[in-house]
Amino acid sequence: MISSERITFDPNVMGGRPCIRGMRVTVGTVVGLIAGGSTAEEILVDYPYLEPEDIPAALSYAAGKKQVAAGCEPVAARKPRPNHQRTLQIFRAMTPRQKLAQVFKLNERTLKLFRVGLHRRFPELDAAAFEQVYLQMRERCHNRNY
């Protein structure tokens, strides 16, 4: 990583992010301004306490950090991209009822929490009556568009 006396780290300033000469101007701020189309002269006008050498130092630091980060992550470790075309084909082949069921599919944890809530709401019901209420409430849940 590129070291520079202009780029400082202090846990008490901007949460320890890389700053310019200990001031409350981060490297990310300068890089963001440049990426947004600002020129070095415009940045110096907006931040008069910066010196002209601070901007190239911030860009050099950011470029060095990006190169180090890119070198650390092997290509094979990257997350595989989803196959959106295949997903769209599957959804197009479904009936409207199947699509609705897929959208409102509840996972096991959600179903358990749903049951606990119903037990609290209807503590007096026996197992058979509770199961009937549970199925009715689930059906009502699945038919809502929210």
MONOR-V713959 format. One record per run of one state. SS is the DSSP state (alpha for helix, beta for strand, coil for the rest). FROM is the first residue (numbers start at 0). LEN is the number of residues. Records with the same first field share a line. If there is no record, write none. Layout:
BEGIN
SS=FROM-LEN / FROM-LEN
END
This chain:
BEGIN
coil=0-6 / 8-5 / 16-2 / 20-5 / 35-4 / 46-5 / 72-2 / 77-6 / 93-2 / 103-4 / 121-5 / 142-4
beta=6-2 / 18-2 / 25-1
alpha=13-3 / 26-9 / 39-7 / 51-21 / 74-3 / 83-10 / 95-8 / 107-14 / 126-16
END
